Each structure stands twice: as structure tokens, then as C-alpha cells.
Amino acid sequence: MKNLITLLSIKEFIIENELTDSVMLVLHPKNFDELAMEYIVSNNMQIERPFEVLGISIIEDTDGEVAYNEIDILEVAYDHHEEFEYEYLRAAV
């Protein structure tokens, strides 16, 4: 996704791609901060990291792998051997 990332564009992205809570969206740190600020202002509230939009967790890229104005999708795979362990699988968008 090469367009400006806003709350509206994130909602549209989630709906258009029929995403479920089995994924997380990963954003470039600057995009994450901008989106978080927009979320705070529009909802008059504080947020914690990660935060959710339409039930999808939004997290900040801390590995330097997501380019500015791009969205990465991480698939959350439940590990059946360990009750509370999750594996994150990177998917290209």
C-alpha cells in the first residue's frame, strides 16, 4: 500500500481484504505514530500498544522491515503445543 495511511484508509484496507483477528497489521514507526495520534484525537482517549482498528491489532515495526506508507500483514498462528505461544508469519502486501 503506497497511499497515505490514515484511520479511514486502514479501515478500508481491513474491509477490502476481509481481514480477521488472525492477523496483525505492521506499520513503519512514523506511520504508526501518525495513526496513533489520529486515533487519540478522533476518539478523545489514550491508547496502548498495540491498539486495534475494527478488531485488528496495529503494531509498530521495530525491525526496520516495513517501508514508510506500506502495510505489512502478520498472520497469527496459534501454537497448539504451548497454550499461550503465538508465531508471527510475515505476509507480503
Biopython code that builds the backbone (N, CA, C, O; Angstrom):
import numpy as np
from Bio.PDB.StructureBuilder import StructureBuilder

atoms = [
    (1, "MET", "N", (0.867, -1.174, 0.000)),
    (1, "MET", "CA", (0.000, 0.000, 0.000)),
    (1, "MET", "C", (0.902, 1.222, 0.000)),
    (1, "MET", "O", (1.718, 1.397, 0.905)),
    (2, "LYS", "N", (0.760, 2.057, -0.999)),
    (2, "LYS", "CA", (1.629, 3.214, -1.139)),
    (2, "LYS", "C", (0.906, 4.521, -0.852)),
    (2, "LYS", "O", (1.515, 5.584, -0.970)),
    (3, "ASN", "N", (-0.352, 4.484, -0.484)),
    (3, "ASN", "CA", (-1.106, 5.698, -0.192)),
    (3, "ASN", "C", (-0.874, 6.144, 1.240)),
    (3, "ASN", "O", (-0.322, 5.403, 2.054)),
    (4, "LEU", "N", (-1.299, 7.359, 1.536)),
    (4, "LEU", "CA", (-1.222, 7.885, 2.888)),
    (4, "LEU", "C", (-2.013, 6.980, 3.831)),
    (4, "LEU", "O", (-3.133, 6.573, 3.523)),
    (5, "ILE", "N", (-1.421, 6.675, 4.974)),
    (5, "ILE", "CA", (-2.080, 5.786, 5.933)),
    (5, "ILE", "C", (-2.805, 6.636, 6.970)),
    (5, "ILE", "O", (-2.192, 7.397, 7.718)),
    (6, "THR", "N", (-4.126, 6.485, 6.993)),
    (6, "THR", "CA", (-4.999, 7.184, 7.935)),
    (6, "THR", "C", (-5.936, 6.161, 8.553)),
    (6, "THR", "O", (-5.959, 5.002, 8.140)),
    (7, "LEU", "N", (-6.707, 6.590, 9.540)),
    (7, "LEU", "CA", (-7.708, 5.679, 10.116)),
    (7, "LEU", "C", (-8.673, 5.189, 9.047)),
    (7, "LEU", "O", (-9.002, 4.004, 8.995)),
    (8, "LEU", "N", (-9.123, 6.103, 8.195)),
    (8, "LEU", "CA", (-10.059, 5.727, 7.134)),
    (8, "LEU", "C", (-9.417, 4.722, 6.178)),
    (8, "LEU", "O", (-10.044, 3.724, 5.823)),
    (9, "SER", "N", (-8.180, 4.972, 5.760)),
    (9, "SER", "CA", (-7.546, 4.053, 4.809)),
    (9, "SER", "C", (-7.265, 2.691, 5.452)),
    (9, "SER", "O", (-7.335, 1.666, 4.774)),
    (10, "ILE", "N", (-6.949, 2.668, 6.749)),
    (10, "ILE", "CA", (-6.746, 1.393, 7.450)),
    (10, "ILE", "C", (-8.062, 0.617, 7.518)),
    (10, "ILE", "O", (-8.087, -0.591, 7.283)),
    (11, "LYS", "N", (-9.159, 1.318, 7.841)),
    (11, "LYS", "CA", (-10.472, 0.648, 7.881)),
    (11, "LYS", "C", (-10.828, 0.088, 6.516)),
    (11, "LYS", "O", (-11.294, -1.047, 6.416)),
    (12, "GLU", "N", (-10.612, 0.874, 5.455)),
    (12, "GLU", "CA", (-10.900, 0.410, 4.102)),
    (12, "GLU", "C", (-10.030, -0.794, 3.741)),
    (12, "GLU", "O", (-10.510, -1.748, 3.129)),
    (13, "PHE", "N", (-8.756, -0.749, 4.119)),
    (13, "PHE", "CA", (-7.829, -1.847, 3.851)),
    (13, "PHE", "C", (-8.301, -3.125, 4.534)),
    (13, "PHE", "O", (-8.281, -4.198, 3.931)),
    (14, "ILE", "N", (-8.723, -3.016, 5.780)),
    (14, "ILE", "CA", (-9.205, -4.177, 6.530)),
    (14, "ILE", "C", (-10.453, -4.764, 5.878)),
    (14, "ILE", "O", (-10.561, -5.979, 5.712)),
    (15, "ILE", "N", (-11.382, -3.906, 5.516)),
    (15, "ILE", "CA", (-12.633, -4.363, 4.907)),
    (15, "ILE", "C", (-12.394, -4.955, 3.520)),
    (15, "ILE", "O", (-12.892, -6.038, 3.212)),
    (16, "GLU", "N", (-11.628, -4.242, 2.678)),
    (16, "GLU", "CA", (-11.372, -4.707, 1.310)),
    (16, "GLU", "C", (-10.659, -6.053, 1.285)),
    (16, "GLU", "O", (-10.910, -6.879, 0.407)),
    (17, "ASN", "N", (-9.772, -6.272, 2.248)),
    (17, "ASN", "CA", (-9.008, -7.514, 2.290)),
    (17, "ASN", "C", (-9.639, -8.577, 3.182)),
    (17, "ASN", "O", (-9.070, -9.650, 3.383)),
    (18, "GLU", "N", (-10.834, -8.265, 3.722)),
    (18, "GLU", "CA", (-11.583, -9.195, 4.565)),
    (18, "GLU", "C", (-10.719, -9.798, 5.664)),
    (18, "GLU", "O", (-10.729, -11.008, 5.886)),
    (19, "LEU", "N", (-9.961, -8.927, 6.357)),
    (19, "LEU", "CA", (-9.068, -9.388, 7.404)),
    (19, "LEU", "C", (-9.834, -9.748, 8.669)),
    (19, "LEU", "O", (-10.871, -9.161, 8.977)),
    (20, "THR", "N", (-9.304, -10.720, 9.389)),
    (20, "THR", "CA", (-9.901, -11.142, 10.654)),
    (20, "THR", "C", (-8.857, -10.975, 11.755)),
    (20, "THR", "O", (-7.728, -10.556, 11.497)),
    (21, "ASP", "N", (-9.242, -11.304, 12.971)),
    (21, "ASP", "CA", (-8.310, -11.171, 14.087)),
    (21, "ASP", "C", (-7.201, -12.214, 14.068)),
    (21, "ASP", "O", (-6.444, -12.333, 15.032)),
    (22, "SER", "N", (-7.098, -12.967, 12.981)),
    (22, "SER", "CA", (-5.999, -13.915, 12.828)),
    (22, "SER", "C", (-4.751, -13.241, 12.263)),
    (22, "SER", "O", (-3.736, -13.897, 12.027)),
    (23, "VAL", "N", (-4.831, -11.919, 12.046)),
    (23, "VAL", "CA", (-3.683, -11.169, 11.541)),
    (23, "VAL", "C", (-3.472, -9.907, 12.365)),
    (23, "VAL", "O", (-4.357, -9.463, 13.096)),
    (24, "MET", "N", (-2.286, -9.345, 12.230)),
    (24, "MET", "CA", (-1.952, -8.034, 12.781)),
    (24, "MET", "C", (-1.402, -7.198, 11.633)),
    (24, "MET", "O", (-0.792, -7.731, 10.706)),
    (25, "LEU", "N", (-1.617, -5.895, 11.697)),
    (25, "LEU", "CA", (-1.038, -5.012, 10.701)),
    (25, "LEU", "C", (0.193, -4.352, 11.301)),
    (25, "LEU", "O", (0.162, -3.862, 12.430)),
    (26, "VAL", "N", (1.278, -4.346, 10.534)),
    (26, "VAL", "CA", (2.541, -3.778, 10.983)),
    (26, "VAL", "C", (2.811, -2.524, 10.162)),
    (26, "VAL", "O", (2.747, -2.543, 8.933)),
    (27, "LEU", "N", (3.115, -1.429, 10.866)),
    (27, "LEU", "CA", (3.360, -0.150, 10.201)),
    (27, "LEU", "C", (4.754, 0.363, 10.505)),
    (27, "LEU", "O", (5.323, 0.074, 11.558)),
    (28, "HIS", "N", (5.294, 1.125, 9.574)),
    (28, "HIS", "CA", (6.539, 1.859, 9.783)),
    (28, "HIS", "C", (6.358, 2.717, 11.041)),
    (28, "HIS", "O", (5.253, 3.205, 11.278)),
    (29, "PRO", "N", (7.395, 2.917, 11.850)),
    (29, "PRO", "CA", (7.245, 3.682, 13.093)),
    (29, "PRO", "C", (6.600, 5.065, 12.909)),
    (29, "PRO", "O", (5.782, 5.481, 13.731)),
    (30, "LYS", "N", (6.963, 5.770, 11.846)),
    (30, "LYS", "CA", (6.370, 7.094, 11.630)),
    (30, "LYS", "C", (4.881, 6.971, 11.317)),
    (30, "LYS", "O", (4.078, 7.745, 11.838)),
    (31, "ASN", "N", (4.499, 6.002, 10.467)),
    (31, "ASN", "CA", (3.086, 5.778, 10.171)),
    (31, "ASN", "C", (2.324, 5.360, 11.421)),
    (31, "ASN", "O", (1.191, 5.788, 11.640)),
    (32, "PHE", "N", (2.960, 4.514, 12.245)),
    (32, "PHE", "CA", (2.313, 4.070, 13.473)),
    (32, "PHE", "C", (2.021, 5.263, 14.380)),
    (32, "PHE", "O", (0.913, 5.402, 14.896)),
    (33, "ASP", "N", (3.025, 6.126, 14.570)),
    (33, "ASP", "CA", (2.846, 7.296, 15.436)),
    (33, "ASP", "C", (1.766, 8.236, 14.900)),
    (33, "ASP", "O", (0.946, 8.751, 15.660)),
    (34, "GLU", "N", (1.774, 8.453, 13.577)),
    (34, "GLU", "CA", (0.765, 9.329, 12.964)),
    (34, "GLU", "C", (-0.637, 8.753, 13.140)),
    (34, "GLU", "O", (-1.574, 9.476, 13.478)),
    (35, "LEU", "N", (-0.775, 7.445, 12.907)),
    (35, "LEU", "CA", (-2.076, 6.798, 13.049)),
    (35, "LEU", "C", (-2.530, 6.800, 14.509)),
    (35, "LEU", "O", (-3.702, 7.035, 14.803)),
    (36, "ALA", "N", (-1.600, 6.537, 15.410)),
    (36, "ALA", "CA", (-1.935, 6.544, 16.836)),
    (36, "ALA", "C", (-2.423, 7.924, 17.269)),
    (36, "ALA", "O", (-3.398, 8.033, 18.012)),
    (37, "MET", "N", (-1.753, 8.971, 16.810)),
    (37, "MET", "CA", (-2.175, 10.333, 17.156)),
    (37, "MET", "C", (-3.560, 10.644, 16.583)),
    (37, "MET", "O", (-4.391, 11.245, 17.264)),
    (38, "GLU", "N", (-3.811, 10.239, 15.342)),
    (38, "GLU", "CA", (-5.128, 10.442, 14.746)),
    (38, "GLU", "C", (-6.199, 9.700, 15.541)),
    (38, "GLU", "O", (-7.288, 10.227, 15.768)),
    (39, "TYR", "N", (-5.885, 8.474, 15.961)),
    (39, "TYR", "CA", (-6.808, 7.663, 16.748)),
    (39, "TYR", "C", (-7.115, 8.343, 18.080)),
    (39, "TYR", "O", (-8.273, 8.418, 18.490)),
    (40, "ILE", "N", (-6.081, 8.836, 18.750)),
    (40, "ILE", "CA", (-6.249, 9.511, 20.037)),
    (40, "ILE", "C", (-7.119, 10.747, 19.894)),
    (40, "ILE", "O", (-8.043, 10.952, 20.681)),
    (41, "VAL", "N", (-6.830, 11.574, 18.890)),
    (41, "VAL", "CA", (-7.579, 12.820, 18.677)),
    (41, "VAL", "C", (-9.030, 12.524, 18.315)),
    (41, "VAL", "O", (-9.943, 13.161, 18.839)),
    (42, "SER", "N", (-9.246, 11.559, 17.420)),
    (42, "SER", "CA", (-10.618, 11.297, 16.967)),
    (42, "SER", "C", (-11.467, 10.595, 18.020)),
    (42, "SER", "O", (-12.692, 10.704, 17.995)),
    (43, "ASN", "N", (-10.832, 9.875, 18.946)),
    (43, "ASN", "CA", (-11.578, 9.135, 19.971)),
    (43, "ASN", "C", (-11.488, 9.759, 21.352)),
    (43, "ASN", "O", (-12.068, 9.238, 22.304)),
    (44, "ASN", "N", (-10.767, 10.869, 21.477)),
    (44, "ASN", "CA", (-10.604, 11.541, 22.775)),
    (44, "ASN", "C", (-10.171, 10.584, 23.871)),
    (44, "ASN", "O", (-10.722, 10.596, 24.972)),
    (45, "MET", "N", (-9.181, 9.755, 23.565)),
    (45, "MET", "CA", (-8.749, 8.778, 24.550)),
    (45, "MET", "C", (-7.288, 8.420, 24.352)),
    (45, "MET", "O", (-6.695, 8.710, 23.313)),
    (46, "GLN", "N", (-6.725, 7.792, 25.353)),
    (46, "GLN", "CA", (-5.372, 7.268, 25.243)),
    (46, "GLN", "C", (-5.439, 5.868, 24.656)),
    (46, "GLN", "O", (-6.476, 5.206, 24.701)),
    (47, "ILE", "N", (-4.324, 5.434, 24.111)),
    (47, "ILE", "CA", (-4.265, 4.070, 23.600)),
    (47, "ILE", "C", (-3.048, 3.377, 24.188)),
    (47, "ILE", "O", (-2.128, 4.016, 24.698)),
    (48, "GLU", "N", (-3.065, 2.076, 24.104)),
    (48, "GLU", "CA", (-1.920, 1.274, 24.476)),
    (48, "GLU", "C", (-1.410, 0.589, 23.221)),
    (48, "GLU", "O", (-2.141, 0.430, 22.243)),
    (49, "ARG", "N", (-0.171, 0.192, 23.259)),
    (49, "ARG", "CA", (0.385, -0.513, 22.106)),
    (49, "ARG", "C", (0.298, -1.999, 22.346)),
    (49, "ARG", "O", (0.640, -2.428, 23.447)),
    (50, "PRO", "N", (-0.128, -2.812, 21.419)),
    (50, "PRO", "CA", (-0.737, -2.384, 20.166)),
    (50, "PRO", "C", (-2.162, -1.897, 20.400)),
    (50, "PRO", "O", (-2.761, -2.165, 21.441)),
    (51, "PHE", "N", (-2.688, -1.186, 19.428)),
    (51, "PHE", "CA", (-4.089, -0.800, 19.513)),
    (51, "PHE", "C", (-4.839, -1.452, 18.368)),
    (51, "PHE", "O", (-4.227, -2.000, 17.451)),
    (52, "GLU", "N", (-6.161, -1.395, 18.419)),
    (52, "GLU", "CA", (-6.966, -2.093, 17.420)),
    (52, "GLU", "C", (-7.819, -1.141, 16.605)),
    (52, "GLU", "O", (-8.313, -0.131, 17.105)),
    (53, "VAL", "N", (-7.978, -1.490, 15.333)),
    (53, "VAL", "CA", (-8.908, -0.821, 14.434)),
    (53, "VAL", "C", (-9.770, -1.930, 13.840)),
    (53, "VAL", "O", (-9.257, -2.854, 13.209)),
    (54, "LEU", "N", (-11.068, -1.835, 14.043)),
    (54, "LEU", "CA", (-12.017, -2.856, 13.587)),
    (54, "LEU", "C", (-11.612, -4.258, 14.057)),
    (54, "LEU", "O", (-11.784, -5.238, 13.333)),
    (55, "GLY", "N", (-11.080, -4.338, 15.262)),
    (55, "GLY", "CA", (-10.716, -5.628, 15.844)),
    (55, "GLY", "C", (-9.381, -6.186, 15.391)),
    (55, "GLY", "O", (-9.004, -7.286, 15.793)),
    (56, "ILE", "N", (-8.656, -5.443, 14.557)),
    (56, "ILE", "CA", (-7.347, -5.877, 14.072)),
    (56, "ILE", "C", (-6.268, -5.108, 14.825)),
    (56, "ILE", "O", (-6.304, -3.879, 14.878)),
    (57, "SER", "N", (-5.316, -5.821, 15.402)),
    (57, "SER", "CA", (-4.219, -5.171, 16.124)),
    (57, "SER", "C", (-3.289, -4.463, 15.150)),
    (57, "SER", "O", (-2.939, -4.993, 14.096)),
    (58, "ILE", "N", (-2.898, -3.250, 15.532)),
    (58, "ILE", "CA", (-1.954, -2.455, 14.752)),
    (58, "ILE", "C", (-0.682, -2.367, 15.582)),
    (58, "ILE", "O", (-0.717, -1.904, 16.722)),
    (59, "ILE", "N", (0.440, -2.806, 15.023)),
    (59, "ILE", "CA", (1.695, -2.773, 15.757)),
    (59, "ILE", "C", (2.753, -2.012, 14.963)),
    (59, "ILE", "O", (2.651, -1.843, 13.748)),
    (60, "GLU", "N", (3.765, -1.563, 15.687)),
    (60, "GLU", "CA", (4.855, -0.800, 15.093)),
    (60, "GLU", "C", (5.988, -1.740, 14.681)),
    (60, "GLU", "O", (6.363, -2.640, 15.433)),
    (61, "ASP", "N", (6.526, -1.524, 13.486)),
    (61, "ASP", "CA", (7.677, -2.291, 13.022)),
    (61, "ASP", "C", (8.905, -1.865, 13.804)),
    (61, "ASP", "O", (9.314, -0.706, 13.737)),
    (62, "THR", "N", (9.489, -2.783, 14.538)),
    (62, "THR", "CA", (10.684, -2.472, 15.318)),
    (62, "THR", "C", (11.931, -3.087, 14.692)),
    (62, "THR", "O", (13.027, -2.974, 15.242)),
    (63, "ASP", "N", (11.761, -3.740, 13.537)),
    (63, "ASP", "CA", (12.882, -4.397, 12.860)),
    (63, "ASP", "C", (13.365, -3.658, 11.624)),
    (63, "ASP", "O", (14.325, -4.086, 10.983)),
    (64, "GLY", "N", (12.708, -2.547, 11.278)),
    (64, "GLY", "CA", (13.101, -1.790, 10.098)),
    (64, "GLY", "C", (12.789, -2.476, 8.784)),
    (64, "GLY", "O", (13.470, -2.245, 7.785)),
    (65, "GLU", "N", (11.760, -3.322, 8.773)),
    (65, "GLU", "CA", (11.417, -4.078, 7.568)),
    (65, "GLU", "C", (10.255, -3.484, 6.769)),
    (65, "GLU", "O", (10.072, -3.826, 5.601)),
    (66, "VAL", "N", (9.479, -2.610, 7.379)),
    (66, "VAL", "CA", (8.317, -2.047, 6.698)),
    (66, "VAL", "C", (8.645, -0.628, 6.244)),
    (66, "VAL", "O", (9.054, 0.214, 7.043)),
    (67, "ALA", "N", (8.459, -0.378, 4.956)),
    (67, "ALA", "CA", (8.741, 0.946, 4.394)),
    (67, "ALA", "C", (7.643, 1.930, 4.793)),
    (67, "ALA", "O", (6.521, 1.541, 5.119)),
    (68, "TYR", "N", (7.993, 3.203, 4.757)),
    (68, "TYR", "CA", (7.022, 4.257, 5.060)),
    (68, "TYR", "C", (5.865, 4.170, 4.071)),
    (68, "TYR", "O", (6.078, 3.982, 2.873)),
    (69, "ASN", "N", (4.641, 4.308, 4.576)),
    (69, "ASN", "CA", (3.392, 4.244, 3.813)),
    (69, "ASN", "C", (3.098, 2.867, 3.232)),
    (69, "ASN", "O", (2.357, 2.748, 2.255)),
    (70, "GLU", "N", (3.672, 1.834, 3.825)),
    (70, "GLU", "CA", (3.323, 0.467, 3.456)),
    (70, "GLU", "C", (2.749, -0.250, 4.669)),
    (70, "GLU", "O", (3.027, 0.112, 5.812)),
    (71, "ILE", "N", (1.955, -1.261, 4.404)),
    (71, "ILE", "CA", (1.351, -2.068, 5.467)),
    (71, "ILE", "C", (1.821, -3.498, 5.284)),
    (71, "ILE", "O", (1.758, -4.047, 4.184)),
    (72, "ASP", "N", (2.287, -4.092, 6.356)),
    (72, "ASP", "CA", (2.676, -5.494, 6.355)),
    (72, "ASP", "C", (1.622, -6.252, 7.155)),
    (72, "ASP", "O", (1.133, -5.762, 8.173)),
    (73, "ILE", "N", (1.281, -7.436, 6.692)),
    (73, "ILE", "CA", (0.319, -8.269, 7.406)),
    (73, "ILE", "C", (1.071, -9.407, 8.072)),
    (73, "ILE", "O", (1.812, -10.140, 7.418)),
    (74, "LEU", "N", (0.874, -9.551, 9.380)),
    (74, "LEU", "CA", (1.437, -10.682, 10.109)),
    (74, "LEU", "C", (0.301, -11.635, 10.441)),
    (74, "LEU", "O", (-0.685, -11.250, 11.071)),
    (75, "GLU", "N", (0.449, -12.871, 10.016)),
    (75, "GLU", "CA", (-0.536, -13.879, 10.354)),
    (75, "GLU", "C", (-0.203, -14.418, 11.735)),
    (75, "GLU", "O", (0.945, -14.765, 12.012)),
    (76, "VAL", "N", (-1.190, -14.486, 12.586)),
    (76, "VAL", "CA", (-1.005, -15.002, 13.935)),
    (76, "VAL", "C", (-1.382, -16.477, 13.904)),
    (76, "VAL", "O", (-2.540, -16.838, 13.691)),
    (77, "ALA", "N", (-0.379, -17.320, 14.121)),
    (77, "ALA", "CA", (-0.608, -18.768, 14.101)),
    (77, "ALA", "C", (-0.520, -19.295, 15.528)),
    (77, "ALA", "O", (0.502, -19.116, 16.191)),
    (78, "TYR", "N", (-1.551, -19.923, 15.993)),
    (78, "TYR", "CA", (-1.583, -20.472, 17.349)),
    (78, "TYR", "C", (-0.726, -21.719, 17.404)),
    (78, "TYR", "O", (-0.867, -22.607, 16.563)),
    (79, "ASP", "N", (0.149, -21.795, 18.370)),
    (79, "ASP", "CA", (0.993, -22.967, 18.591)),
    (79, "ASP", "C", (0.246, -23.918, 19.525)),
    (79, "ASP", "O", (0.060, -23.618, 20.704)),
    (80, "HIS", "N", (-0.175, -25.051, 19.001)),
    (80, "HIS", "CA", (-1.003, -25.988, 19.782)),
    (80, "HIS", "C", (-0.224, -26.716, 20.875)),
    (80, "HIS", "O", (-0.823, -27.348, 21.746)),
    (81, "HIS", "N", (1.107, -26.632, 20.835)),
    (81, "HIS", "CA", (1.904, -27.302, 21.854)),
    (81, "HIS", "C", (2.028, -26.471, 23.117)),
    (81, "HIS", "O", (2.121, -27.019, 24.216)),
    (82, "GLU", "N", (2.029, -25.189, 22.973)),
    (82, "GLU", "CA", (2.133, -24.281, 24.116)),
    (82, "GLU", "C", (0.891, -23.405, 24.124)),
    (82, "GLU", "O", (0.634, -22.687, 23.158)),
    (83, "GLU", "N", (0.136, -23.454, 25.181)),
    (83, "GLU", "CA", (-1.167, -22.797, 25.238)),
    (83, "GLU", "C", (-1.120, -21.306, 24.944)),
    (83, "GLU", "O", (-2.051, -20.783, 24.332)),
    (84, "PHE", "N", (-0.070, -20.603, 25.355)),
    (84, "PHE", "CA", (-0.055, -19.155, 25.199)),
    (84, "PHE", "C", (1.042, -18.657, 24.262)),
    (84, "PHE", "O", (1.418, -17.487, 24.333)),
    (85, "GLU", "N", (1.562, -19.511, 23.391)),
    (85, "GLU", "CA", (2.594, -19.082, 22.457)),
    (85, "GLU", "C", (2.001, -18.876, 21.079)),
    (85, "GLU", "O", (1.183, -19.667, 20.609)),
    (86, "TYR", "N", (2.426, -17.806, 20.443)),
    (86, "TYR", "CA", (1.977, -17.487, 19.099)),
    (86, "TYR", "C", (3.195, -17.329, 18.205)),
    (86, "TYR", "O", (4.265, -16.919, 18.653)),
    (87, "GLU", "N", (3.016, -17.656, 16.957)),
    (87, "GLU", "CA", (4.072, -17.470, 15.973)),
    (87, "GLU", "C", (3.554, -16.440, 14.973)),
    (87, "GLU", "O", (2.404, -16.508, 14.539)),
    (88, "TYR", "N", (4.401, -15.500, 14.617)),
    (88, "TYR", "CA", (4.012, -14.470, 13.673)),
    (88, "TYR", "C", (4.626, -14.747, 12.320)),
    (88, "TYR", "O", (5.847, -14.833, 12.188)),
    (89, "LEU", "N", (3.799, -14.884, 11.335)),
    (89, "LEU", "CA", (4.229, -15.194, 9.982)),
    (89, "LEU", "C", (4.051, -13.968, 9.100)),
    (89, "LEU", "O", (2.936, -13.470, 8.941)),
    (90, "ARG", "N", (5.142, -13.482, 8.529)),
    (90, "ARG", "CA", (5.095, -12.255, 7.728)),
    (90, "ARG", "C", (4.516, -12.567, 6.346)),
    (90, "ARG", "O", (4.924, -13.525, 5.689)),
    (91, "ALA", "N", (3.577, -11.759, 5.929)),
    (91, "ALA", "CA", (2.977, -11.901, 4.604)),
    (91, "ALA", "C", (3.179, -10.606, 3.841)),
    (91, "ALA", "O", (3.043, -9.516, 4.397)),
    (92, "ALA", "N", (3.500, -10.733, 2.586)),
    (92, "ALA", "CA", (3.724, -9.544, 1.756)),
    (92, "ALA", "C", (2.400, -8.917, 1.356)),
    (92, "ALA", "O", (1.426, -9.623, 1.094)),
    (93, "VAL", "N", (2.366, -7.604, 1.308)),
    (93, "VAL", "CA", (1.163, -6.877, 0.866)),
    (93, "VAL", "C", (1.556, -6.003, -0.294)),
    (93, "VAL", "O", (0.715, -5.291, -0.843)),
]
sb = StructureBuilder()
sb.init_structure("model")
sb.init_model(0)
sb.init_chain("A")
sb.init_seg("    ")
for serial, (resi, resn, name, xyz) in enumerate(atoms, 1):
    if name == "N":
        sb.init_residue(resn, " ", resi, " ")
    sb.init_atom(name, np.array(xyz, "f"), 0.0, 1.0, " ", f" {name:<3s}", serial, name[0])
structure = sb.get_structure()
